[in-house]
């Protein structure tokens, strides 16, 4: 895909993986609308992107992906400001790591509405436009934990919803491929982001095992680089030395909640 001039929505893009993806795509000539809950963080990211990529449009829009009205406003803004969406990257997510009997009920609601419905709803809002054009790429951050059966302890709700998301996206691929729309799931392991940088009990040795966001960005760029008649259905990039059966993140610490 020639990325110059393509219009992109990226959720969860004020920091971490989403921010790295936004910078890379803007440097490739894409117009980007980045979404996250914190407008101040978005504004700072917009300025950083503009300093690294001239000649592209960059918009930061405060968005809670768990709310349908926010997703509607996000898609409406993309259509009104850019005239359409060529690439959608669903990256926003929340984590709640507990043994299931201790998990707050409100966290279960938040996980479902953000990590599953947030993806499904936004895809539903933009995909009719892609069908009309017979072109488009939808890339989704799922989770490397979905490769483990059974799902990891203390991640039961989080990972089970991601398993459901992974199944939905596989089915959507088969529905959309004859419309020229590519559906790709990225299955990342543990990435060195703001969350893991604040963990109480992580050692330097463990921190060295974390991937950088660039490892995930490379998967996104590969998905966008293949010929039109091919689609990477799933791409997994997992820590070489951090098995999911013994995660480095202890559930009992406030930063991980």
Secondary structure, 3 states (H helix, E strand, C coil): CCCCCCEEEEECCCCHHHHHHHHHHHHCCCEEEEEECCHHHHHHHHHHHHHHCCCCCEEEEECCCCCHHHHHHHHHHHHHHHCCCCEEEECCCCCCCCCHHHCCHHHHHHHHHHHHHHHHHHHHHHHHHHHHHCCEEEEEECCHHHHCCCCCCCCHHHHHHHHHHHHHHHHHHHHHHHHCEEEEEEEECCECCHHHHCCCCCCHHHHHCCECHHHHHHHHHHHHHCCCCCCCCEEEECCCCCCHHHCCCCCCCHHHC
